């Protein structure tokens, strides 16, 4: 039996403007086959800032993660737990 070729995921990319990140932008399609292999087919790249190449693949129908602004004095490196 052959795998369906329909996409199962949407890749999102972001550009960076100095220290700020722009919104998540849809940059192609991807699918997960029955062997657990992921096939990515990006068809565009974000432009207008620095693109790191990092892509986030969300299942179709799901949204990319919301980026919360980092407040002064708080950072992910200050975990004292």
HUKAKA-V260629 format. One record per backbone hydrogen bond with DSSP energy under -1.0 kcal/mol. NH is the residue of the N-H (numbers start at 1). CO is the residue of the C=O. If there is no record, write none. Layout:
nh/co
NH/CO
NH/CO
This chain:
nh/co
8/30
9/30
10/58
12/56
13/25
16/50
17/20
20/17
22/15
25/13
27/11
29/41
30/9
31/39
33/37
36/33
39/31
41/29
43/27
44/27
50/16
56/12
58/10
60/8
62/59
74/71
78/75
